[in-house]
Amino acid sequence: MQKTTNISALSPHLFWDVDPGKITWEKDSHFLVQRILEYGKESDWQLLIRKYTVKEIAEIATQFRTLDEVALSFISTISKIPIHHFRCYTPKQSAQRYTGF
């Protein structure tokens, strides 16, 4: 598995609010994993799994306070980690509450 990937190879839209020149794979792994899971393209995902294993990515993602529902379902499914083991998971109420008249 290749472990050398350049941050500049990632999609520029992932860095709309930060300077990509100051981002590193080692120091900013949580930031990169979350951005790629939520906003990345297939090519970004391929670069991510060249740098980290799916297990490492999932372990990072279990610590997120927030994560898009689709990204959460995706990482839970491919890592085979039950969705309720992710910190950001909160079960949704299946029926709407009665609000009265």
Secondary structure, 3 states (H helix, E strand, C coil): CCCCCCHHHCCHHHHCCCCHHHCCCCCCHHHHHHHHHHHCCHHHHHHHHHHCCHHHHHHHHCCCCCCCHHHHHHHHHHHCCCHHHCCCCCCCCCCCCCCCC
